[in-house]
């Protein structure tokens, strides 16, 4: 009954410090979350590492592997995206976890992430932590970008014209192609969304894309650091992406 | 305070003349309405003896003089002085009502429902007061009353909270029948058209024995309006709100003759995404955009209709009511799972309702019979209702539905048949109420997610409540027994996979087991109301309450959309037993009143969701939250001061505070509202403008303190202030009365977080500045 006495005495209207608890309400923390390599192939292994800590006692770590295809330019999730949940028991105040995941052979290629969350012995949960990775497989469309030459981070002057060159090839069919050129601050200067679903196209020539002219009126007088993304989705939903940097002025 | 000459003398014509030894029987009446003035203070004679009239305005004087000075006073009336020349042994004094509004402020004895004890802490409000605080959800509309709050999911969905308690701890009676709409769910709103509410009696805390055993937090009793005198009456309301481009309209008509009447009401509302005064919010250390400062997919609409008819035949009154309510409200996409920037991008349409959304329908049929006997009343209510809820969204995970286009996430179909019958026996100053209640309920489920199983529930209750008027108040005592029986079905959730290019079930997960629970419980209450003088009134209640666990507390096993928590019930949970004490003290003067209502509850085994140290194995869920029980203390108070400096102004200050924690861990109970205060000033101006005078203005300032008393994993919420202004008036035209009210809420466009919002965990701010206009008309 001793426990009851203290709260009963706390019943003044403005009791604030009364009822102060020695219970642990401090959330545990995932100090770091990483993947050994952020590109894995279907049939391969994804190695996830997490460094976890808590004030009193860690209890579990939940790793959730999920696709992040939505927001990558298509509506329906075709194919068989890889989804896996693993709950790992922990103990102690600090625990370093290394977990191996077998990437399924039939996993759809594309962008994925690992979402991790911790819970301690009292039930306090940590914030989520995420790390992104890509799954590649042999079915996905292959992208070759010749112009611009993204390996050298090319510079373009005012009024230059960028003529795209390269190709996208797939065994079965290319369903959708997206080409974006945008700045790191989020401004999109060039975007082409090409829907090829049902047209049985297995080869796409990038030179058919409209050219990008570096007008001063669009880009301004100053230097802009740009990012180019070419995304190709095949009829099975496999997503492949090539990214690179270029500069204006 | 002029000396009033003897209206009393007129009555000397009655009865025989007798003197002195016999007690003088007196009666105090309202001069205008001829209704009794209860608890009037009577002072008489040289010795200035004082007595107080009873609930029927009656008093007895033992006087030895034939001439004496009589002074009577009562709140809301002008003082009465008279030099009495005794000429009979009965005396009637007519008190003239004051122009001041304080009468309306005092909850008068007559206005409480017959089933409500005089000792209970009750607030009465009606349509005109609700219209001053209008919001699409009824629960939100009521939150201007100290001690009353609402848990909101966006703007259209709200559930009532009384003293921090909600869900199945609050019972809503709609015209005699308990509203059954899966109220255990925190994002399950009250499916009642706010336009249809005529009068509400809000009973806070214990001593609601006559209404049900569950309602340990309180009761919202929606009562029908008294019928107008005219053969035909009609009214219409329209309104507009800028914060979400909301349009609403409601129209009602009543026809009546000698013994029958018919009322029809139709209402509709449509609102768009609501504006907030922020263009980003932070969740899990990510800064996410709020495009155009509008929360995408928070639009909605609702339609409803009620048809009521009645018949009086001698000692019998009958009425029947049919009502329909339908609502479709969008859920902010970021609230389902972890919010991503692409999900919450502006979809270009402010009014569309896209996935995810809630779609609810509620149908009710009810019948009412009232028999007026000699010293006896018998009232029976019979009802049937169906609550059909649906949550629509894309499946979060693969393998839970064979059809990738299926978006019916959860469907709950609840049918309930209810019967209440009670009798009132009057004898002398005693009123004995005996009642029985019964309910049969069946729940069916659908959708690719699982939360609660299919079940049948039977409730039965029997109670006795005796109220005795004393010289200065009343005492009541009641006992109630309840039986509650739940019977739930097992459920196996299929798991699908692609086999030979076809999606087929390959396995299943058992989400619920066949189970039953039978409970028998006892509740009791004692209440005492006393008028210490014409200025001081105290009300006190002590009760033992019993609440059987609801279906979620017993058998939940799933992720509730928008919480990311996997909630799990347990058939081991036992009924919640509570010991409650509440007190209300009112001090009234001629033009001001002070009221304070502290309460203290001790629950031996309070049921609440506790975060466990385990994660859910389900992919779309985080932690397991388990319905556990622990002893808990739930206490707090409301306080209110109302001042009428003159006949055209009213100032009131209200405050409410809760202090609740579980005794197991000394951690606060979750989802409790913080300390909050509201100052309001109403004034009627003698100002001739736009063809009418008496423009009314309203000024409101609400301060809500930070909520730092939180449970584990619950976010604290900073404090905030809100300013509201309104102006309105009415025009008396040949074709009826036309009214206009213009309002600005959150005038300063403050960015604030509401601790009781379902979107709080995303750090989403509440609606910004809102300009509202109401145009109403009545015949």
Interface residues (C-beta under 8 A of the other chain):
Chain A: X3 X4 X7 X8 X10 X11 X13 X15 X19 X20 X21 X23 X25 X27 X59 X60 X62 X64 X66 X68 X70 X71 X76 X77 X80 X81 X83 X85 X87 X115 X117 X119 X120 X121 X122 X123 X124 X125 X127 X128
Chain B: X284 X285 X338 X340 X341 X342 X343 X397 X398 X404 X498 X598 X600 X610 X611 X612 X613 X614 X615 X617 X618 X619 X622 X623 X631 X633 X635 X637 X657 X659 X661 X663 X665 X666 X667 X668 X712 X713
